[in-house]
Every structure is written in C-alpha cells, then in structure tokens.
Amino acid sequence: RGEKGTEVRLTIYRSSDNSTKEIKIIRDKIIVESVEYKKDGNIAIISLMSFNDTTSSKFKEISSEIIKDKNIKGIILDLRNNPGGYLNTAIDVASYWIRSGVVVQERDRNNQIIKHNAIGDPIFENYPTVVLINQGSASASEILSGALKDYKKATLVGKKTFGKGSVQEYQELGDGTAIKITVAEWLTPNNININKNGIDPDIDVDYTEEDYLNKTDPQLNKAIEILNK
C-alpha cells in the first residue's frame, strides 16, 4: 500500500532454491476482472479470479453466450489461485450446475447447522465440466468446487485446495484495532470439513515452475483431454 507512482521493493523468498530476490515495482491502481472467458475449439473455458460484486452479472453474460453457441460441448471452470470472496456469489455460480439441494453447510461451535441451498435454473447441468483447482484455491472456491464434486457435476483436476473453510466475524475495538473471531466452519454437501483439509482433486496433476517457464499447462491440457474423449 502507498501513494500511486511511488516505488516499492519486494523481497521474494523461494524455498526451491533457498534464496531471496529483490524486485522493484511501481504502485498503481490495479483492476482485475473477476471473470474471463475464452474458447478452445468446442470447449468453453471460464476463469474465475474472485467472487466479488461483479462476478454474478459477468458470469450470467458469459453463460448466455455459451448457451447460444451450439458448438460448445464442454466447460472448463478455472478456479486456480482464486482466494474466494462472497458466499452468495459462490452459491449463485454453483446453481448453474446444481438444480436443488445444499451447496454448503455452516456449522457453529454448538454443532448447529445452517444449510445454504442452490438457487435458479441450472443451465449447465448437462454440460460435461472439469474444474481446475490448486493450492491457491481457497474459501468460496472450495465451496464451489466441493459442491460440484459432491453432486458429481464436474471432474476436479489439479492439486488439493488451500483449506480455508472458517467463518469469521470482524469486530472493531475501542483503541482503533480490530479482531477477527472464528465462529463457524464450512462443510460440503457430503459433510466434508473444508477447513484445514481442503478439497482433493479427482485427478492429481502438478503444475511446476518448469512448466510455467516452458509455457505449458499440464492441468489445463488434462482438462481438455478429458472433455475431448
């Protein structure tokens, strides 16, 4: 954080070679679209970067485009490195595949359960779907991928997710500081505790630094292979 146009120096440590590197960047306003869409032949690839204020409306636009395209035969939903966001947005997106029933359960310290159900019309329920996940997929991403896995609406490809399944309340204190208190945890429809456990992929595929440097994406390639069978 800081004034736009000023320099900040980041010291990056990489455990792979046990070394640090200093990177200089210039502060600026960074706008990242929460949803991106592209096609690979007859496969629709939807990348969700977060679950924010614009995600639901943008996802609705993209879904209409996909439905109108009669050549689309499968969908890849990329949740890699998506840190999460709004619960209601995750439920909204899940409802494009899930007709009815629980998307996620909220369990408090007294073991009381609140069930959050699917809403809307599941226009993607008959599309073969692959969800890409990795160690950076957290919170709302885990809620969405866990629900699609439990209902067998998608095949999960990649690496185990982060495991951020806690519900927190934010309280400001009198001295200007604040505290976050964990009050509940998220469970998938099949009662799998997301917190600290994460969501396991159906097919474990790594994506290494070497892959990145060689501009190859074995996780995406595997998803395309599955949908082209």
N, C-alpha and C positions, 0 to 999 in steps of 0.2 A: 504494500500500500504506500501511497505517496503522491506527490504532485505529478501531473501528466507532463511528459517530456523530460523528466529527470532520469538519471541513470541509477540502476540498482545492480549490485553484484551478487550472484548466487554461487554458493559453494556446493557442488554436487558430488556426493559420495556414491561410488558404485562398488558393491560387495564383490562383484565378479572379478575385478582386478585389484581390489583393496586400495583404491586410490581416490583422490579428490581432484576436481577440476573447477576452475572459476569461470563463470560465464557472465558477461556483461549484457544487460538488456535495458531498453528504454521503456519507461512506464507509459502506458496509453490506455484508452478505453477499448476493451476487447469485447466484441459482440460475437457470440457463438450460437448459431441456430440449433435449437433443441432437436429438430428432426430433419434428416436429409433423405432423399430418395433417388435411386438410380436403377437401371435395368442391366441385367447381364443375360442377353438373349431373351428367353421367355421366363426369366426369374426376376421377381421384384426384390430389391434389397433396400430395406428401411433401416436407417441408422438412428438410434435414439441416444442423444448425448446427455440428456437430463429430463426430468419430469417437472416442467415449470409452467408458468402462466399461459404460454402459447402452444404447449405441446398438444393438447387435445384438439384445438382448432386446426393446427397444421396437420395432425395425423388424420383428421376427418377429410381434409382436402386430398391428401395422398391416397387414402382408401377409396375415395370416389374415382380417382384416376385409374387405380388398379382394377377396380370392378368393371370399368368401361373398356379396359384393354382385354379383349378376348384371347390374346396370345399368352397372357400370364398363366403359368401352370403351377407355380410355387412361390413361396415367400421366405426370404431370409430376414430375420429380425436381429439386428446387431446391437447388443447391449454391453459390449465390451467397454470397460473404463467408464461406464455410466454410474456416477456416485449416488444417484437416487433423486429425491425431490418429493413432490406431493403425493400422498397416499391416494387421494381421489383420482388423480391422473393415472396412476398405475392401474387402478380398478377400471377406469374408463377404457384404457388400451386393452386390458385383458378381456374385456367384454366384446371385443371384435372377434374373439375366438370361442369364448365360453358363453353358452346360451343362458344358463341359470346355475345357481348354487354359489357356494362360498369361494371367494377369491383369496381371502386371507383372514386369519383369526387373530384377535388381540387378547392375550391372557395377562391378567394383572397378578399382583403378589398374593391375592386371595384365591387364585385359580378360577376367577370369574372370566368367562369367555364372551367377547363381543365378536359377532360374525359380520364380515363385510361382503356383501353379495354382488354378483355380476349385474350389470345394467345394460339396457339397449339391445340392439339387433346384431348378432354375431355373424357379420357378413363374410368373415374369413374362415368360418368353422370347417369348410370343406376344402380349403387350400392346404396342400402339404406344406408344412412350415418347419424351418430349422432356426433355432435361437442360438446366437453366438454369445458366450459368456467367458469371463476371465477373472483373475484375481482382483481387478478393479471394479467389477460389477457389484454394487452394494445397495442395501436398503430397498427402495422401490423397485430397482432392477431385479432384486432377489425375490420380491413378492410376485412380480410378473412372471419371471422365468419358473419359479416354483409352482405357481398355479397352472401354467401351461404344461409343465411336466406331469403334475399330478393328474390332470384331466386327459393326458396323452394327446394333447393338441399340437405338440411340437417335439422334435428331437433336439436335445441340447448338446452343443458341440463346443469344446474349448477346455477351460480349466475351472476348478472349483471356485465359486464366488467368494467374496470378502468375508461374509458372515456378520453383517451389521443388521441385526433384527431386533433392536431395542426401541422402545417408545419413550421419548424424553419430554419432560416439561421444563420450560425455561422460566426462571424466577429472578427478578432484579432485587438486589439487596439495598439497604439504606445508605451504604457508603459508596454507591456507584458501581460496585461489582455485581456479578450475576452468577447464578449456579444452574446447572442442568441436572435434573433428577430423573433417573430411570424409573418409570412407573409400570411398564408392561413390556411384553415381548411378542414378536410376530411368529405365528405358526402357519405353515402351508395348509391347504385343504385336507391333506392326509396327516396332519398333526406333526409335521417335521419342524423342529425348532430351528429357525433360521439363524438366531443369534449365536455367534462364535462357531457355528457348524458350517454355514454356507450351503449352497446348492451344488450338488455334484452333477457334472455333465453326463449324458448318456454315452457319449463318445469322447474320450480324453485325447485332446490334440494340443500340443505345445506350440507356442509362437516365440521363437528365440530372437536374441539380438542379431544373430547371424541372418535369420530370415528377414528381419527388418532392413538390414544393410543391403541384402540382395534383392530387396523389393519384392519378396514373395510372402504370401499369406496362407499358410497351410490350413488354418482354421476355416477361412472363407472358402478355400479350394475344396475342403472336405464337405462343406455345406452344399456347394454347387454340385459336387459328385453325388451326394445323397438325393438331391432333387431331380437329377438327370437320369436316375436309374429307371 
